[in-house]
C-alpha cells in the first residue's frame, strides 16, 4: 500500500465564504483537499436575506451566493464531507482532524474556517422561548410573524438588514439598541431612518416575557435614566454579534481577549501548517469579501507550505 494513501495535502474545516474560497484555490493549486462541514454550506451568509456588498453582485440572496461559492469550488473537484470536526491534533509531520463520526483525517496542512455562532443576550426568557417567539434568523422565521409586532435587537449591519426585511412582513417593528447610534453602514442607517421602524435607543432588554402561546412582551430598561417599561411584542429577533467557534483550536494557537485566533498576514498560526481564515480570525471588520480573501490567502499559503514539505 502507498504510505501516502488516505493522506490529504489540506483539510479545510468550515464551508462558509472563507472555507469555500480556500477550497477553490486549493484545488486550483492541485492540492489533494477535503472540506468538512457539520451543517449547511454558506455559514452565516446562508441565512442572510440579501447581500448587496459582495463585488460583482448588486443584490443576491445569501443562499444563492452560498450555492455559487459551493458549486464553483466543486467544479474543480473539491471533496466535501458532512461531518463535525471535534479535535485537531497537531503533529510534527502530519496533522490529524478527529470527526464526530469517529473517523480521523490526516493532512500536511489544515485551514480552520469555522466562523462563529450568534451571541446571546443572556436575559431571562431568551433560551426558554427560542422557537416560541425568540429567533436569531429573520429569514428563517419572519414568515411566522406576518402582520404581528416584532422587536429586533442590535446595531450592526445584520440587525438593520433584518429589521428592514421584517418591516415588509410585520405590522410593526421596534429596533432596540444599547447605544444612541448604530455601527451599521451609512446606507443601512439611512434606510432605517426613512422607514417606519420605531427606534428604541440607549436601552436593553431585561426580560423576555411569554405564556403558553409564546412571547407577548419584553421588559426594557433605559440605560440613561434607569426607567423601565414594557413593550408588547410577539417576536424578538436578536442580532448582537457572533461568538467565535474556537472549541477545536488546538493549544499553541494564540487567541485574543475575545477568543479570536491571531495569525500573521498569511493567515498562518504559530503551529506550522495550521491556518485560520474567516470570522474566527481576529480582524478590523467582518465582511463576506474579507472572509473570502482570507480563504484565498490561507489556501495559497498552505500550497506553498505543502510544496516546500514535499520538495
C-alpha positions as MATLAB code, in Angstrom:
seq = 'XXXXXXXXXXXXXXXXXXXXXXXXXXXXXXXXXXXXXXXXXXXXXXXXXXXXXXXXXXXXXXXXXXXXXXXXXXXXXXXXXXXXXXXXXXXXXXXXXXXXXXXXXXXXXXXXXXXXXXXXXXXXXXXXXXXXXXXXXXXXXXXXXXXXXXXXXXXXXXXXXXXXXXXXXXXXXXXXXXXXXXXXXXXXXXXXXXXXXXXXXXXXXXXXXXXXXXXXXXXXXXXXXXXXXXXXXXXXXXXXXXXXXXXXXXXXXXXXXXXXXXXXXXXXXXXXXXXXXXXXXXXXXXXXXXXXXXXXXXXXXXXXXXXXXXX';
ca = [
       0.000    0.000    0.000;
       1.194    3.506   -0.785;
       2.123    5.093    2.581;
       0.591    8.401    1.451;
      -2.741    6.838    0.527;
      -5.551    8.410    2.525;
      -3.405   11.371    3.492;
      -4.570   14.763    2.293;
      -2.482   17.756    1.414;
      -5.077   20.022    3.019;
      -8.119   19.711    5.268;
     -10.478   22.691    5.379;
     -12.884   22.984    8.305;
     -15.982   25.047    7.549;
     -17.954   25.779    4.379;
     -18.561   29.479    4.779;
     -17.119   32.021    2.319;
     -13.616   31.550    3.758;
     -13.678   27.767    3.616;
     -15.248   27.538    0.170;
     -12.863   30.097   -1.302;
      -9.982   28.204    0.274;
     -11.309   25.045   -1.355;
     -11.439   26.720   -4.752;
      -7.858   27.989   -4.553;
      -6.565   24.745   -3.070;
      -7.997   22.747   -5.960;
      -6.540   25.196   -8.479;
      -3.187   24.628   -6.756;
      -3.649   20.869   -7.343;
      -3.728   20.039   -3.646;
      -5.463   16.867   -2.514;
      -8.117   18.593   -0.414;
     -11.178   17.732    1.632;
     -13.589   20.224    3.179;
     -15.506   19.204    6.296;
     -18.740   20.985    7.228;
     -21.090   19.974   10.033;
     -24.138   21.892    8.778;
     -25.195   23.634    5.610;
     -22.741   25.410    3.325;
     -22.510   29.175    3.486;
     -22.403   29.605    7.254;
     -23.987   32.849    8.459;
     -24.237   34.050    4.852;
     -26.737   31.312    4.033;
     -29.297   32.802    6.426;
     -28.820   36.375    5.176;
     -31.751   37.571    3.076;
     -29.930   39.952    0.775;
     -26.264   40.631    0.071;
     -25.604   43.988   -1.597;
     -21.899   44.499   -0.932;
     -20.195   41.441   -2.415;
     -18.282   42.624   -5.505;
     -19.965   41.695   -8.762;
     -23.417   41.194   -7.263;
     -25.573   44.267   -6.760;
     -28.183   42.183   -4.956;
     -28.110   38.444   -4.318;
     -29.636   36.334   -1.584;
     -27.247   34.831    0.919;
     -28.387   31.342   -0.025;
     -27.779   31.936   -3.728;
     -24.314   33.335   -3.048;
     -23.541   30.332   -0.845;
     -24.675   27.973   -3.611;
     -22.489   29.745   -6.166;
     -19.448   29.552   -3.905;
     -20.008   25.823   -3.322;
     -20.633   24.995   -6.967;
     -17.579   26.975   -8.071;
     -15.313   25.092   -5.667;
     -16.847   21.732   -6.567;
     -16.408   22.454  -10.267;
     -12.698   21.832   -9.622;
     -13.469   18.541   -7.889;
     -13.398   19.643   -4.250;
     -14.407   16.804   -1.924;
     -16.975   17.905    0.670;
     -17.770   15.780    3.720;
     -20.750   16.298    6.034;
     -19.354   15.711    9.487;
     -18.198   17.668   12.504;
     -14.589   18.165   13.496;
     -14.268   17.677   17.247;
     -10.497   17.947   17.665;
      -7.301   18.881   15.882;
      -4.149   17.053   16.917;
      -1.059   18.810   15.561;
       1.828   16.570   14.568;
       5.466   17.051   13.694;
       4.849   15.643   10.213;
       1.079   15.354    9.748;
      -1.885   16.950   11.490;
      -4.915   14.860   12.492;
      -8.532   16.026   12.474;
     -10.865   13.879   14.565;
     -14.513   13.786   13.442;
     -17.664   13.158   15.458;
     -18.252   10.021   13.393;
     -15.063    8.592   14.865;
     -13.078    8.910   11.677;
      -9.671   10.591   11.735;
      -8.299   12.511    8.753;
      -4.616   13.287    8.285;
      -3.094   16.111    6.272;
       0.021   18.193    5.846;
      -1.981   21.394    6.361;
      -5.258   22.458    7.961;
      -7.324   25.603    7.447;
      -9.742   26.347   10.293;
     -12.655   28.393    8.956;
     -15.362   27.534   11.478;
     -16.672   31.087   11.887;
     -18.966   31.899   14.778;
     -22.432   31.484   16.267;
     -24.943   34.168   17.278;
     -24.171   35.889   20.558;
     -26.895   35.594   23.210;
     -28.288   38.439   25.261;
     -28.210   36.338   28.409;
     -31.538   37.593   29.728;
     -34.374   35.700   31.376;
     -36.686   34.094   28.848;
     -34.229   34.124   25.947;
     -33.224   30.487   25.782;
     -36.533   29.241   27.194;
     -38.504   30.705   24.289;
     -36.278   30.046   21.292;
     -38.707   28.907   18.605;
     -41.656   30.355   20.523;
     -41.018   33.992   19.718;
     -37.241   34.286   20.126;
     -35.192   33.910   16.948;
     -31.711   34.581   15.588;
     -32.766   34.399   11.931;
     -35.382   36.687   10.392;
     -35.219   34.932    7.043;
     -35.916   31.593    8.720;
     -38.756   32.706   10.996;
     -40.060   36.011    9.662;
     -42.858   34.298    7.748;
     -44.496   33.306   11.042;
     -44.739   36.930   12.155;
     -46.713   38.383    9.286;
     -48.935   41.248   10.486;
     -47.598   40.912   14.022;
     -45.432   43.151   16.214;
     -41.753   42.234   16.433;
     -38.594   43.631   18.016;
     -35.112   43.484   16.526;
     -32.143   43.810   18.897;
     -28.758   45.059   17.688;
     -26.961   47.890   15.937;
     -24.792   46.331   13.237;
     -25.394   45.597    9.570;
     -27.205   42.332   10.212;
     -29.610   43.837   12.739;
     -30.576   46.698   10.439;
     -30.856   44.440    7.382;
     -33.143   42.068    9.264;
     -35.238   44.914   10.673;
     -35.818   46.233    7.148;
     -36.725   42.737    5.983;
     -39.175   42.208    8.838;
     -40.754   45.627    8.184;
     -42.132   44.152    4.952;
     -43.899   41.385    6.884;
     -44.762   42.611   10.352;
     -47.403   45.156   11.331;
     -44.808   46.991   13.435;
     -41.091   46.705   14.060;
     -39.135   48.044   17.032;
     -35.350   48.317   16.674;
     -33.689   48.242   20.090;
     -30.033   49.151   20.620;
     -27.867   49.786   23.669;
     -26.335   52.945   22.202;
     -27.634   56.153   20.637;
     -26.038   55.409   17.245;
     -25.574   52.373   15.020;
     -22.409   50.597   13.898;
     -24.055   49.616   10.616;
     -23.128   51.079    7.235;
     -24.411   54.556    6.432;
     -26.702   53.336    3.664;
     -28.493   50.955    6.031;
     -28.826   53.674    8.651;
     -30.348   55.953    6.018;
     -32.900   53.296    5.081;
     -33.805   52.734    8.731;
     -34.389   56.441    9.327;
     -36.529   56.629    6.183;
     -38.632   53.650    7.283;
     -41.489   53.445    9.775;
     -39.409   51.305   12.148;
     -39.564   52.667   15.689;
     -36.175   53.133   17.325;
     -35.624   52.287   20.995;
     -32.121   53.571   21.710;
     -29.906   53.599   24.790;
     -31.935   50.659   26.029;
     -31.571   47.000   26.897;
     -33.932   44.083   27.365;
     -34.048   42.820   30.941;
     -36.569   40.018   30.386;
     -38.464   38.338   27.572;
     -41.955   37.517   28.784;
     -44.135   34.731   27.440;
     -47.037   32.416   28.217;
     -48.275   29.143   26.756;
     -48.822   30.872   23.404;
     -45.292   32.247   23.203;
     -43.653   35.638   23.634;
     -46.019   38.530   24.362;
     -43.760   41.334   25.640;
     -40.307   42.471   26.690;
     -39.205   44.413   29.744;
     -36.849   47.217   28.748;
     -34.553   49.454   30.776;
     -33.386   52.893   29.628;
     -29.621   52.934   30.182;
     -29.502   56.718   30.626;
     -32.375   57.243   33.034;
     -32.833   53.798   34.528;
     -36.532   53.966   33.732;
     -38.248   50.710   32.872;
     -41.150   49.955   30.563;
     -42.867   47.036   28.909;
     -43.178   46.769   25.144;
     -45.810   44.466   23.703;
     -44.201   42.282   21.049;
     -44.731   38.760   19.749;
     -41.294   38.224   18.294;
     -37.762   39.053   19.441;
     -35.044   38.781   16.785;
     -31.552   39.021   18.259;
     -28.529   40.151   16.234;
     -25.821   41.297   18.627;
     -22.759   39.760   17.030;
     -21.018   36.410   16.865;
     -19.050   34.270   19.273;
     -16.056   32.562   17.659;
     -16.304   28.814   17.146;
     -12.879   28.231   18.678;
     -13.537   24.995   20.549;
     -11.347   22.944   18.229;
      -8.492   25.434   18.022;
      -5.572   23.447   19.467;
      -3.340   24.708   22.265;
      -0.405   26.611   20.829;
      -2.532   28.927   18.690;
      -2.865   32.365   20.226;
      -6.322   33.831   20.824;
      -7.167   37.457   21.554;
      -9.206   38.545   24.575;
     -12.459   37.859   22.706;
     -11.418   34.349   21.642;
     -10.482   35.075   18.019;
      -7.383   33.443   16.545;
      -4.295   35.555   15.941;
      -2.364   34.880   12.726;
       0.186   36.558   10.512;
      -0.544   38.129    7.117;
      -0.593   34.665    5.528;
      -3.330   33.532    7.974;
      -0.694   31.228    9.490;
      -0.806   30.396   13.190;
       2.143   29.612   15.456;
       1.737   25.931   14.557;
       3.357   25.241   11.166;
       0.806   24.080    8.619;
      -2.279   25.283   10.506;
      -4.093   28.379    9.236;
      -7.181   30.320   10.300;
      -9.446   32.248    7.933;
     -12.803   33.995    8.119;
     -14.782   35.144   11.133;
     -12.705   33.041   13.541;
      -9.642   35.167   12.756;
      -9.166   38.445   14.607;
      -9.554   41.431   12.278;
     -10.796   45.005   11.905;
     -14.050   44.156   10.093;
     -16.126   41.065    9.427;
     -17.380   41.086    5.856;
     -18.043   38.343    3.320;
     -15.442   39.704    0.923;
     -12.812   39.774    3.696;
     -13.570   36.170    4.667;
     -13.257   35.097    1.032;
      -9.965   36.971    0.682;
      -8.602   35.253    3.787;
      -9.669   31.877    2.415;
      -7.679   32.628   -0.724;
      -4.663   33.771    1.287;
      -4.723   30.741    3.568;
      -5.008   28.310    0.651;
      -2.129   29.897   -1.252;
      -0.008   29.894    1.893;
      -0.916   26.261    2.560;
       0.014   25.342   -1.014;
       3.462   26.897   -0.567;
       3.860   25.089    2.749;
       2.872   21.686    1.320;
       5.065   22.128   -1.758;
       8.058   23.026    0.416;
       7.483   19.920    2.587;
       7.342   17.603   -0.400;
      10.289   19.043   -2.272;
];
